[in-house]
């Protein structure tokens, strides 16, 4: 939780009504949003939470007088007159009503602040290329292209790990992503129970991800199959002596990146900007153009089938779904990128990824050597037998590890001396 949220929670817990309310809000992200909006409401009314509740109690004690609906009138006039966007007003009202409701004194028919109809934004393929052209890192370029093939929600995107990209053996769609309900909207609870998202990564996108992996190695960021795919870049772009652990980008960082890329591309965020969610519309529209059945689209989008028939009977096999999605490729890959033979693109992509894998092995080989030197130095200075025993176990494990890495590195050198004949 952020320092700002900690301060807000410290503030709300000073009041009995605040304690009652905040105990009901168990989700940390919801707490952060609710407390921020409620504090702004309290500041605007110049009242603390207990005083707000007392105003409602006073009204209940004076039914039929002008005091009866003072809490409701305060809610209506305060939010109406605050210098907030319509979206924020529509968000603040249910927060204030939640406070009264969970203190068992709900507001009586307060004014409704409607959420304005959102602007429909969907990037064209040409606009996506414009965004990629101004993106400054392969991380951002590959994220943009991934979303054109695998329409992941923002909450799922930050939880994506490298192990989620499972090979298919197919030239055009080399990877499949199969996400369980717990990492999707609703976390598999209630009406979202049993929902899955199954989508694919085409060979064009796989090539961009390979370049991104090389960028990670260049920044000395350590990653494993269980590491998050999209990670934060801190401490500049220079390579550091010590490897850095891969840490997932936050939702706010992703939103900031997309806003910056949109601004760099068109310099007008009011009229043209795109978020990860807009790319879901892009993929869904592409599937409609390719005549993909609605219930198969739902699986790829991570939706629940819309019809009873779809829910019970539309259960395509993975290979059928993969073959059907190939019809979408002409709508999501730039035309000038489709001209090269698919097999050639795939071979180039696999070669690049193989080279990246060897770089990773060599880097890990060097890191383990340094760890062994450190452990040996610690053993020499160990003051107790127990400490030496612990260090000896660790040292044995590291030496076994270095043997395996050395065998792989030696094998690579031997292959380079005697490369196999080209077919």
C-alpha positions as CSV (number, residue, x, y, z in Angstrom):
1,X,0.0,0.0,0.0
2,X,1.3,3.5,-0.9
3,X,2.3,6.1,1.7
4,X,-0.6,8.3,0.7
5,X,-3.1,5.4,1.3
6,X,-1.4,4.7,4.7
7,X,-2.0,8.3,5.7
8,X,-5.6,8.2,4.6
9,X,-6.2,5.0,6.5
10,X,-4.6,6.5,9.6
11,X,-6.9,9.5,9.2
12,X,-10.2,7.5,8.7
13,X,-9.4,5.3,11.7
14,X,-9.5,8.2,14.0
15,X,-13.3,8.3,13.7
16,X,-15.7,5.6,14.9
17,X,-17.8,5.8,11.8
18,X,-14.7,5.6,9.7
19,X,-13.6,2.4,11.4
20,X,-17.0,0.8,10.8
21,X,-16.9,1.7,7.2
22,X,-13.3,0.8,6.3
23,X,-13.5,-2.6,7.9
24,X,-16.1,-3.5,5.2
25,X,-13.8,-2.6,2.3
26,X,-11.4,-5.5,2.1
27,X,-9.8,-4.9,-1.3
28,X,-6.7,-2.7,-1.1
29,X,-7.2,-1.0,-4.5
30,X,-10.8,-0.2,-3.6
31,X,-9.7,1.2,-0.3
32,X,-7.2,3.4,-2.0
33,X,-9.8,4.8,-4.4
34,X,-12.6,5.2,-1.8
35,X,-10.5,6.8,0.8
36,X,-9.1,9.3,-1.6
37,X,-12.5,10.4,-2.9
38,X,-14.1,10.4,0.6
39,X,-11.4,12.6,2.0
40,X,-12.0,15.1,-0.8
41,X,-15.7,15.1,0.1
42,X,-15.0,15.7,3.8
43,X,-12.6,18.6,2.9
44,X,-15.3,20.1,0.6
45,X,-18.0,19.9,3.3
46,X,-15.6,21.0,6.1
47,X,-16.8,18.1,8.2
48,X,-15.2,14.9,9.5
49,X,-16.8,11.5,9.1
50,X,-18.4,11.5,12.6
51,X,-19.9,14.9,11.9
52,X,-21.3,13.7,8.6
53,X,-23.0,10.8,10.3
54,X,-24.3,13.1,13.1
55,X,-25.9,15.3,10.4
56,X,-27.9,12.2,9.2
57,X,-28.8,11.2,12.8
58,X,-30.0,14.8,13.4
59,X,-32.3,14.5,10.4
60,X,-33.7,11.2,11.6
61,X,-34.5,12.9,15.0
62,X,-36.3,15.8,13.3
63,X,-38.6,14.1,10.7
64,X,-40.9,16.6,9.0
65,X,-38.6,19.6,9.6
66,X,-36.1,21.3,7.3
67,X,-33.3,19.3,9.1
68,X,-34.6,15.9,7.9
69,X,-32.7,15.8,4.7
70,X,-29.7,17.9,5.5
71,X,-27.3,15.0,4.8
72,X,-28.9,14.4,1.4
73,X,-28.9,18.1,0.5
74,X,-25.2,18.4,1.5
75,X,-24.4,15.4,-0.7
76,X,-26.3,16.8,-3.7
77,X,-25.0,20.4,-3.5
78,X,-21.4,19.6,-2.5
79,X,-20.7,17.1,-5.3
80,X,-22.6,19.2,-7.9
81,X,-20.5,22.3,-7.1
82,X,-17.1,20.7,-6.8
83,X,-14.8,21.3,-9.7
84,X,-14.6,17.7,-10.8
85,X,-15.1,15.9,-14.0
86,X,-18.4,14.2,-14.6
87,X,-16.6,10.9,-14.2
88,X,-15.2,11.8,-10.8
89,X,-18.6,13.1,-9.6
90,X,-20.2,9.9,-10.6
91,X,-17.5,8.0,-8.7
92,X,-17.6,10.1,-5.6
93,X,-21.4,9.8,-5.0
94,X,-21.4,6.0,-4.4
95,X,-18.4,6.3,-2.1
96,X,-20.3,8.8,0.1
97,X,-23.4,6.6,0.0
98,X,-21.4,3.6,0.9
99,X,-20.1,5.4,4.0
100,X,-23.7,6.1,5.2
101,X,-25.0,2.7,4.2
102,X,-22.4,0.7,6.2
103,X,-23.0,2.9,9.2
104,X,-26.6,1.8,9.0
105,X,-27.9,5.2,8.1
106,X,-28.3,5.2,4.3
107,X,-29.1,8.4,2.5
108,X,-32.7,8.8,1.3
109,X,-32.9,9.0,-2.5
110,X,-29.7,11.1,-3.0
111,X,-29.1,12.7,-6.4
112,X,-27.8,10.4,-9.1
113,X,-24.7,11.5,-10.9
114,X,-24.6,9.6,-14.2
115,X,-21.4,8.4,-15.7
116,X,-21.1,10.1,-19.1
117,X,-21.1,7.8,-22.1
118,X,-17.4,7.0,-22.8
119,X,-15.8,7.9,-26.1
120,X,-15.5,4.8,-28.3
121,X,-11.8,4.5,-29.1
122,X,-10.3,1.8,-31.2
123,X,-7.0,2.1,-32.9
124,X,-6.5,1.3,-36.6
125,X,-3.6,-0.8,-37.7
126,X,-1.9,2.3,-39.1
127,X,-2.3,4.1,-35.8
128,X,-0.8,1.1,-33.9
129,X,2.2,1.3,-36.2
130,X,2.5,5.0,-35.4
131,X,2.5,4.2,-31.7
132,X,5.1,1.5,-32.1
133,X,7.3,3.9,-34.1
134,X,7.5,6.4,-31.2
135,X,7.8,3.8,-28.4
136,X,11.3,4.0,-27.1
137,X,11.9,0.5,-25.8
138,X,11.3,-3.0,-27.1
139,X,9.3,-3.7,-23.9
140,X,6.7,-1.1,-25.0
141,X,6.8,-2.0,-28.7
142,X,6.3,-5.7,-27.9
143,X,3.5,-5.0,-25.4
144,X,1.6,-3.0,-28.0
145,X,2.0,-5.7,-30.7
146,X,1.1,-8.5,-28.2
147,X,-2.2,-6.8,-27.4
148,X,-3.1,-6.9,-31.1
149,X,-2.9,-10.7,-31.1
150,X,-3.7,-11.6,-27.5
151,X,-6.4,-9.2,-26.2
152,X,-5.5,-9.3,-22.5
153,X,-7.1,-7.0,-19.9
154,X,-4.7,-4.7,-18.0
155,X,-5.2,-6.7,-14.8
156,X,-4.2,-9.9,-16.6
157,X,-1.4,-8.3,-18.6
158,X,0.5,-7.4,-15.4
159,X,0.2,-11.0,-14.1
160,X,1.4,-12.6,-17.4
161,X,4.6,-14.7,-16.9
162,X,6.9,-16.1,-19.6
163,X,5.7,-19.6,-18.8
164,X,2.2,-18.6,-20.0
165,X,3.6,-18.5,-23.6
166,X,3.4,-22.2,-24.5
167,X,4.7,-23.4,-27.9
168,X,2.2,-24.8,-30.3
169,X,4.6,-26.0,-33.0
170,X,2.6,-24.0,-35.5
171,X,4.5,-21.6,-37.9
172,X,1.9,-18.8,-38.0
173,X,0.8,-19.0,-34.3
174,X,3.9,-20.3,-32.4
175,X,2.5,-19.6,-28.9
176,X,-0.7,-20.1,-27.1
177,X,-1.8,-18.3,-23.9
178,X,-4.2,-20.1,-21.6
179,X,-5.3,-18.0,-18.6
180,X,-7.3,-19.5,-15.7
181,X,-10.3,-17.6,-14.2
182,X,-8.3,-16.4,-11.1
183,X,-6.3,-14.1,-13.3
184,X,-9.2,-12.7,-15.2
185,X,-11.9,-10.2,-14.4
186,X,-14.0,-11.4,-11.5
187,X,-11.2,-13.8,-10.3
188,X,-13.5,-16.8,-11.1
189,X,-16.1,-15.9,-8.5
190,X,-19.9,-15.7,-9.0
191,X,-20.9,-15.2,-12.6
192,X,-17.3,-15.4,-13.6
193,X,-16.8,-18.9,-12.3
194,X,-15.2,-21.2,-14.9
195,X,-14.3,-18.5,-17.4
196,X,-11.0,-19.0,-19.2
197,X,-9.1,-16.9,-21.8
198,X,-7.4,-18.8,-24.6
199,X,-5.5,-16.6,-27.1
200,X,-2.6,-16.8,-29.5
201,X,0.7,-15.0,-30.3
202,X,1.5,-14.8,-34.0
203,X,5.0,-15.1,-35.4
204,X,5.2,-11.4,-36.1
205,X,4.6,-10.6,-32.4
206,X,6.9,-13.5,-31.3
207,X,9.8,-11.7,-33.1
208,X,9.1,-8.5,-31.1
209,X,9.1,-10.4,-27.9
210,X,12.5,-12.0,-28.7
211,X,13.9,-8.5,-29.2
212,X,12.4,-7.5,-25.9
213,X,14.2,-10.5,-24.2
214,X,17.5,-9.3,-25.6
215,X,16.8,-5.8,-24.2
216,X,16.2,-7.3,-20.8
217,X,19.6,-9.1,-21.0
218,X,21.2,-5.8,-22.0
219,X,19.8,-4.2,-18.9
220,X,21.0,-7.1,-16.8
221,X,17.5,-7.9,-15.6
222,X,17.3,-11.5,-14.4
223,X,14.2,-13.4,-15.5
224,X,13.0,-17.0,-15.4
225,X,9.9,-18.8,-16.9
226,X,8.0,-17.7,-13.7
227,X,9.0,-14.0,-14.1
228,X,6.5,-11.4,-15.1
229,X,6.7,-10.7,-18.8
230,X,6.5,-6.9,-18.7
231,X,8.7,-5.4,-16.0
232,X,9.7,-2.0,-14.8
233,X,12.9,-0.3,-16.0
234,X,14.5,1.6,-13.2
235,X,18.0,3.1,-12.6
236,X,18.3,4.2,-16.2
237,X,19.3,2.2,-19.2
238,X,22.9,1.4,-18.3
239,X,24.0,-2.1,-17.6
240,X,24.6,-2.8,-13.9
241,X,27.2,-5.1,-12.4
242,X,24.6,-6.9,-10.3
243,X,21.6,-8.6,-12.0
244,X,18.3,-7.0,-11.1
245,X,15.2,-9.0,-10.4
246,X,12.3,-8.7,-12.8
247,X,9.4,-6.9,-11.2
248,X,6.1,-6.5,-12.9
249,X,4.9,-3.1,-14.2
250,X,2.1,-1.7,-12.2
251,X,-1.3,-0.8,-13.8
252,X,-0.6,2.9,-13.3
253,X,2.8,2.5,-15.0
254,X,1.2,0.8,-18.0
255,X,-1.5,3.6,-18.2
256,X,1.2,6.3,-18.0
257,X,3.3,4.6,-20.7
258,X,0.3,4.3,-23.1
259,X,-0.6,8.0,-22.5
260,X,2.9,9.1,-23.1
261,X,3.2,7.0,-26.3
262,X,-0.2,8.4,-27.5
263,X,1.0,12.0,-26.8
264,X,4.4,11.4,-28.6
265,X,2.5,10.0,-31.6
266,X,-0.2,12.7,-32.0
267,X,0.4,15.5,-29.4
268,X,-3.3,15.6,-28.5
269,X,-4.5,13.4,-25.7
270,X,-8.0,15.0,-25.7
271,X,-8.8,13.8,-29.2
272,X,-6.6,10.8,-29.7
273,X,-5.2,8.4,-27.1
274,X,-5.3,4.7,-26.7
275,X,-5.2,2.3,-23.7
276,X,-4.7,-1.4,-23.4
277,X,-8.4,-1.9,-23.2
278,X,-8.9,-0.2,-26.6
279,X,-6.8,-3.0,-28.2
280,X,-9.4,-5.5,-27.0
281,X,-11.9,-3.7,-29.2
282,X,-9.4,-3.9,-32.1
283,X,-9.0,-7.7,-31.8
284,X,-12.7,-8.2,-31.3
285,X,-13.5,-6.2,-34.4
286,X,-10.8,-8.1,-36.4
287,X,-12.5,-11.4,-35.4
288,X,-15.8,-10.1,-36.5
289,X,-14.3,-9.2,-39.9
290,X,-12.9,-12.8,-40.1
291,X,-16.4,-14.3,-39.3
292,X,-15.2,-16.0,-36.1
293,X,-18.3,-17.4,-34.2
294,X,-19.4,-15.3,-31.3
295,X,-18.9,-18.0,-28.7
296,X,-15.4,-18.7,-30.0
297,X,-14.7,-15.0,-29.8
298,X,-15.8,-15.0,-26.2
299,X,-13.1,-17.7,-25.4
300,X,-10.4,-15.6,-27.0
301,X,-11.6,-12.4,-25.3
302,X,-12.0,-14.1,-21.9
303,X,-15.7,-13.5,-21.8
304,X,-18.5,-15.8,-20.7
305,X,-20.5,-17.2,-23.7
306,X,-23.4,-14.9,-24.3
307,X,-26.0,-17.6,-25.2
308,X,-27.2,-20.7,-23.4
309,X,-26.4,-22.8,-26.4
310,X,-22.9,-21.4,-26.4
311,X,-22.4,-22.0,-22.7
312,X,-23.3,-25.7,-23.0
313,X,-22.4,-26.8,-26.5
314,X,-19.7,-24.5,-28.0
315,X,-16.5,-26.1,-26.8
316,X,-13.9,-26.0,-29.6
317,X,-10.8,-27.9,-29.3
318,X,-7.6,-25.9,-29.0
319,X,-6.4,-26.9,-32.5
320,X,-9.8,-25.9,-34.0
321,X,-9.6,-22.5,-32.2
322,X,-6.0,-22.0,-33.4
323,X,-7.0,-22.8,-37.0
324,X,-9.9,-20.5,-36.9
325,X,-7.8,-17.6,-35.4
326,X,-5.5,-17.8,-38.5
327,X,-8.3,-16.1,-40.4
328,X,-7.8,-13.0,-38.3
329,X,-4.1,-12.6,-39.1
330,X,-4.6,-10.4,-42.2
331,X,-6.5,-7.9,-40.1
332,X,-3.9,-7.6,-37.3
333,X,-0.5,-7.8,-39.1
334,X,0.5,-4.9,-41.3
335,X,0.3,-5.8,-44.9
336,X,3.9,-5.0,-45.7
337,X,4.9,-7.4,-42.9
338,X,2.9,-10.2,-44.4
339,X,4.9,-10.3,-47.6
340,X,7.9,-12.3,-46.2
341,X,7.2,-16.0,-46.1
342,X,5.9,-17.1,-42.8
343,X,8.4,-20.0,-42.5
344,X,11.3,-17.6,-43.0
345,X,10.0,-15.2,-40.4
346,X,9.5,-18.0,-37.9
347,X,13.0,-19.4,-38.5
348,X,14.5,-16.0,-38.0
349,X,12.5,-15.5,-34.8
350,X,13.5,-18.9,-33.4
351,X,17.2,-18.2,-34.2
352,X,17.0,-14.9,-32.4
353,X,15.4,-16.5,-29.4
354,X,18.0,-19.2,-29.3
355,X,20.8,-16.6,-29.4
356,X,19.1,-14.8,-26.5
357,X,18.8,-18.1,-24.5
358,X,22.6,-18.7,-24.9
359,X,23.3,-15.1,-23.8
360,X,21.2,-15.8,-20.7
361,X,23.1,-19.1,-20.0
362,X,26.5,-17.3,-20.3
363,X,25.3,-14.5,-18.0
364,X,24.1,-17.0,-15.4
365,X,27.4,-18.9,-15.7
366,X,29.3,-15.7,-14.8
367,X,26.9,-14.9,-12.0
368,X,27.3,-18.3,-10.4
369,X,31.1,-18.1,-10.6
370,X,30.9,-14.8,-8.6
371,X,28.5,-16.4,-6.1
372,X,31.0,-19.2,-5.5
373,X,33.8,-16.8,-4.9
374,X,31.7,-14.9,-2.4
375,X,30.7,-18.2,-0.6
376,X,34.4,-19.3,-0.4
377,X,35.4,-16.0,1.1
378,X,32.6,-16.3,3.7
379,X,33.7,-19.8,4.6
380,X,37.2,-18.6,5.3
381,X,35.9,-16.0,7.7
382,X,33.1,-18.2,9.3
383,X,33.3,-18.1,13.1
384,X,31.2,-21.1,13.9
385,X,31.0,-24.7,12.7
386,X,27.2,-24.3,12.0
387,X,27.8,-21.3,9.7
388,X,30.5,-23.3,7.8
389,X,28.2,-26.2,7.4
390,X,25.5,-24.0,6.0
391,X,27.9,-22.3,3.6
392,X,29.4,-25.7,2.5
393,X,25.9,-26.9,1.5
394,X,25.3,-23.8,-0.5
395,X,28.7,-24.0,-2.1
396,X,28.2,-27.6,-3.1
397,X,24.9,-26.7,-4.8
398,X,26.5,-23.8,-6.6
399,X,29.4,-26.0,-7.8
400,X,27.0,-28.5,-9.2
401,X,25.2,-25.7,-10.9
402,X,28.4,-24.3,-12.4
403,X,29.3,-27.7,-13.8
404,X,26.0,-27.8,-15.7
405,X,26.5,-24.3,-17.1
406,X,30.1,-25.0,-18.0
407,X,29.0,-28.2,-19.9
408,X,26.4,-26.1,-21.8
409,X,28.9,-23.3,-22.6
410,X,31.5,-25.8,-23.8
411,X,28.9,-27.5,-25.9
412,X,28.0,-24.2,-27.6
413,X,31.7,-23.5,-28.3
414,X,32.1,-27.0,-29.8
415,X,29.1,-26.4,-32.1
416,X,30.6,-23.1,-33.2
417,X,33.8,-24.8,-34.2
418,X,31.9,-27.5,-36.2
419,X,28.6,-26.1,-37.3
420,X,26.1,-28.5,-38.9
421,X,25.8,-28.3,-42.7
422,X,23.2,-25.9,-44.0
423,X,20.2,-27.6,-45.5
